[in-house]
Amino acid sequence: MTRIIAGFAGSLALAVPKSGTRPTSDRVREAIFSALDARDLIAGIRVLDLYAGSGALGLEAASRGADEVTLVDRSREAGSVARRNADRVGRAAPAAGAPRIRCVVQPVQAFLTGSTGGWDLVFLDPPYELAGGELVDDLRLLVERVAPDAVIVVERSARDPEPAWPAGLTLDRRTAYGETAVFWLSPPSARIRPSLCCCAGNLRPVAACRG
């Protein structure tokens, strides 16, 4: 069962689409958000969650203090599930300062092409079978649509070769958790460089989520 790990909606169970998605494991989400939380990098940010599925990554950020979350998935079933989950998280939020959560049912590249951007933290957790070239095309569109000090978190199969990252993005760190590899990327202007671990310097995140 997928649950929100921490924040105002901690322990809230989330629905998961019956097919077509691969939810990020609790272990991987815990590691990602521990690194972000340790540097106080979530409160008040704009988050974009691409290939959102149930919306677990973006909604975790909302629960922990993100100001705005957009969840994007092309699947109508996933969009419906993410919207229900977003409604549940919204109802659990404090009366003052509830996050704005948006769900968009649209292909990722079509969404990015029509967006002005400005996200601080972006999650990309596409299906493992998504071609590496398509992922790189997604990232090319993201480069000019994220905040200068944004953080982009990409999940891929640990068995796949590392993607050829597009110009305009720097790989800061790669970590592996069993079958999952997590890549931390940032624009060249971002203050953090060598490592995005929880003890790194001035880490700032990228936006995610609309479904």
C-alpha positions in Angstrom: 0.0 0.0 0.0 1.2 3.5 -0.9 1.0 6.1 1.8 2.2 9.7 2.5 5.2 9.3 4.7 5.4 12.6 6.6 3.9 16.1 6.9 0.3 17.1 7.7 -1.0 14.1 5.6 1.5 11.6 7.0 0.2 8.0 7.0 -2.7 8.9 4.6 -3.2 5.9 2.2 -3.1 6.7 -1.5 -5.0 4.9 -4.3 -2.9 3.5 -7.1 -4.0 3.0 -10.8 -4.7 -0.6 -11.5 -2.3 -0.8 -14.4 0.2 1.2 -16.4 2.1 2.8 -13.4 5.1 1.8 -11.2 4.8 3.6 -7.9 8.0 4.9 -6.3 8.7 2.6 -3.4 8.5 4.0 0.2 12.2 3.4 0.6 13.1 5.6 -2.4 10.6 8.3 -1.5 12.0 8.4 2.0 15.5 8.8 0.7 14.6 11.5 -1.7 12.6 13.5 0.8 15.1 13.0 3.6 17.7 14.7 1.4 15.4 17.6 0.5 14.0 18.0 4.0 17.4 18.0 5.7 18.2 21.3 3.9 14.7 22.8 4.4 14.2 22.8 0.6 10.5 22.0 0.3 8.6 24.7 2.2 7.0 27.3 -0.1 8.2 25.9 -3.4 6.6 25.1 -6.7 6.7 21.4 -7.6 6.1 19.6 -10.9 5.5 15.8 -10.9 5.8 14.4 -14.5 4.5 10.8 -15.2 2.8 11.3 -11.9 0.7 8.1 -11.7 -0.9 8.2 -8.3 0.8 11.5 -7.6 2.7 10.1 -4.6 5.8 12.1 -5.1 4.1 15.5 -5.7 1.6 14.9 -2.9 4.4 14.0 -0.5 5.9 17.4 -1.3 2.6 19.0 -0.7 2.2 17.3 2.7 5.7 18.5 3.7 5.1 22.2 2.9 5.3 22.8 -0.9 3.1 25.8 -1.9 2.1 24.6 -5.3 2.1 21.1 -6.9 1.2 20.1 -10.4 0.7 16.4 -11.3 0.9 15.4 -15.0 0.1 12.1 -16.6 -1.3 11.2 -20.0 -3.4 8.4 -18.6 -7.1 9.2 -17.8 -7.2 6.5 -15.2 -4.0 7.8 -13.5 -5.4 11.4 -13.7 -8.6 10.3 -12.0 -6.7 8.5 -9.3 -4.3 11.4 -8.7 -7.2 13.8 -8.5 -8.9 11.7 -5.8 -5.6 11.5 -3.9 -5.1 15.2 -4.2 -8.5 15.9 -2.8 -7.8 13.7 0.2 -4.5 15.4 0.8 -6.2 18.8 0.4 -8.8 17.9 3.0 -6.1 16.9 5.5 -4.3 20.2 5.1 -4.5 22.9 7.8 -7.1 25.6 7.1 -4.4 28.2 6.7 -1.8 27.7 4.1 -3.2 24.7 2.3 -1.2 23.8 -0.9 -2.5 24.4 -4.4 -2.6 21.0 -6.1 -3.4 20.7 -9.8 -3.9 17.6 -11.8 -3.4 17.5 -15.6 -4.2 14.7 -18.0 -1.9 15.4 -20.9 1.3 14.0 -22.5 4.3 15.3 -20.8 5.9 17.1 -23.8 2.6 18.7 -24.8 2.2 20.0 -21.2 5.7 21.4 -21.1 5.4 23.0 -24.5 2.4 25.0 -23.4 3.8 25.9 -19.9 5.6 29.0 -18.7 7.3 27.0 -16.0 9.2 28.5 -13.0 9.3 25.2 -11.0 11.7 24.8 -8.1 11.5 21.0 -7.9 10.7 18.5 -10.7 10.2 14.8 -10.4 10.4 12.6 -13.5 9.5 8.9 -12.9 8.6 7.7 -16.3 7.8 4.0 -17.1 11.1 2.1 -17.4 10.2 1.2 -20.9 10.1 4.9 -22.0 12.9 5.4 -24.5 16.0 7.3 -23.3 15.7 9.7 -26.2 12.1 10.6 -25.2 13.3 11.3 -21.6 16.1 13.5 -22.9 13.5 15.4 -25.0 11.5 16.0 -21.9 14.5 17.4 -20.1 15.4 19.7 -23.0 11.9 21.2 -22.7 12.4 21.5 -18.9 15.7 23.4 -19.1 14.2 26.8 -19.9 11.1 26.2 -17.7 12.7 25.7 -14.2 13.9 28.2 -11.6 17.6 29.1 -11.8 18.3 27.1 -8.7 16.0 24.2 -9.4 16.5 20.5 -8.6 15.3 17.8 -11.0 15.0 14.2 -9.7 14.9 11.5 -12.4 14.1 7.8 -11.6 15.2 5.0 -14.0 15.9 1.3 -13.9 19.3 0.7 -12.3 20.0 -1.7 -15.2 19.6 0.9 -17.9 22.5 2.9 -19.2 22.7 6.5 -17.9 20.8 8.9 -20.2 22.8 11.4 -22.3 21.8 14.5 -20.4 21.0 17.5 -22.6 23.0 20.7 -22.5 21.8 23.1 -19.8 21.6 20.4 -17.1 24.3 19.1 -14.8 24.3 15.7 -13.1 25.0 16.3 -9.4 24.6 12.8 -8.1 23.4 9.3 -8.9 22.2 6.9 -6.2 20.9 3.4 -6.5 18.2 1.6 -4.4 17.9 -2.0 -5.6 16.3 -1.8 -9.1 15.9 1.9 -9.0 18.5 4.6 -9.9 17.9 8.2 -8.9 19.6 11.0 -10.7 19.8 14.5 -9.3 20.2 17.2 -11.9 20.4 21.0 -11.8 20.8 24.0 -14.2 24.3 25.4 -14.4 23.3 28.4 -12.4 22.2 26.3 -9.4 24.3 27.0 -6.3 24.8 23.3 -5.4 27.2 21.3 -7.5 29.0 18.2 -6.5 26.4 16.4 -4.4 22.7 16.5 -3.5 23.0 14.4 -0.4 21.3 15.6 2.8 24.6 17.0 4.1 25.4 19.0 0.9 25.6 22.8 0.8 22.9 25.1 -0.5 20.5 22.8 -2.3 17.4 24.2 -3.9 14.6 22.1 -5.5 12.6 22.1 -8.8 8.8 22.1 -9.2 6.6 19.1 -9.8 3.1 17.8 -10.3 -0.1 18.3 -12.1 -2.5 15.5 -12.9 
